[in-house]
Amino acid sequence: MTQPVDEALYARIHALVMSARQTVARSVDLVQVRTNFEIGRHVVEHEQQGQGRAAHGAALLKQLAARLTEAFGRGFAKRNLEYMRRFYLTYQERRHIAQSATGLSQLATSPAAGPSADTAQFETGQSPTPLPI
């Protein structure tokens, strides 16, 4: 006859697994936000190197959307790339995005992020750095 699992042990392990899952979800969200920001930055910087935004920008985003969608699937439609571009343009002065232990995204320049605008930390202790794309 097997003995039932100790409820306190089960509750501690259950809480540990749930906490880990929530941490992973917050990390994925932050990585997605930072990736979209960096994609927008790359598009804007490319546009600023050459021709004006109007005709060239629309064609560029259409071609880029087709190739990225082919390579990675959904999420890279021309409209989404336009949103990423706009996201970067709106928040380019706030480059360092950090995530608090509560999972609420905050700018590294806020008082809650610490003494230096460049030293925000994640719950895991990792410093935010630009994503290589």
N, C-alpha and C positions, 0 to 999 in steps of 0.2 A: 504494500500500500504506500503510495507517495504522499508526502506531506505537502500541505498548501504552501505557496510562496509567502514569505513574510511581507505583509502589506507595506511596512515602512521601507523595506528594501526596494520593493516594486515602485513605490511612489518616488523615491530618490532617482532611480534609473529612468523612470518615465519622464520626470522633470528634466533630467540631463539631456535625454534625446530630444525633447521638445525645444529646449533652449538651443541646442545645436542646430536644429532645423530652422529656427527663427533667425539665428545668426547667419546661416547660409543664405536664406532668402534676402536678408538686408544687404549682405555682401554682393549678391547677384544684382540687386536693384542699383546699388551704388556703381558697380562696374558698368552696368548698362547706361546709366546717366553719363558717366565719364567717357564712355566709348562714343556715345552720340555727340557729346560736346567736342571731342577730338575729331570726329568725322566732319562736323561742321567747320572746325578750325582749318582742317586740310582743304576743304572745298573753298573757303573764303581766301586762304592764302594762295591757292592755285589761281583763283579768279583775279586776284590783285597783281599777279605776275604779268598778265597779258592783257587781252582784249577786255572791253567793257563787259559788264555783267549781262546786259539785256539778251542779245541773241546768243552769244557764246555760252552764257550761264545756263540757259534753258536747254540747249543741245547737250552741254556737258552733263547736266544732271540726268537727262533722259538716257544717255549712253551709259553713264555710271550706274544708274538704277538697274538697267538691263543686265549688266555684267555682275553686279553684286547679288542680284536676285538669282541669277543662274548659279553663282558660286555658293550662296548661303541660304537661299530660300526666302521666305516672306520677311518683310520688315524693311526692305530697302527700295520701296517704290519711290518714284520721283517726288511725290508729295512728302514722304518721310524725310528724304534728303533735304528738301526745302525747309522742313521743320528743324532739322539738325543744324542747318546753316543759320537759320533765324535764332535758334537757341544759343549758338556760339556768339552771334552778333549782340544779342541781348545781354549775355553774361560774361563777355570776354574780359571785363575788368575784374571779375571775381574768379580767376582761374583755379584757385585751390578750393576744392570741395571736400569737406570732411564729413564723417558720419559719427555721431556720438554713440555711446554705449546703449542708449535707449533706442537707437535705430532712426532717430530723427536727423535728417540731413541738415547740416548747417555749414555756413561759410567759415573757412579757416580764419577769417579776419574778425570773427565775433569773439567777445570776451570769453564765452564758454569753451572756445576751441584752444585756449591757452595763451601764453605770453607772446608768441611769435606767429605772424601770419603764415609762415612757411613750415610750422612744426605741428600741425594737427595730427592726431593719432586716431587710428581705428581701434575698436575694441580688442583686436588681435595684437595691437602694438605696432602695426605697420604704418609707416609714414606714407602719405599720399604722394605719388609721383606721376608725371604725365605718362599716359599709356603709349607704348610704341605701336603705331599703326602704319 
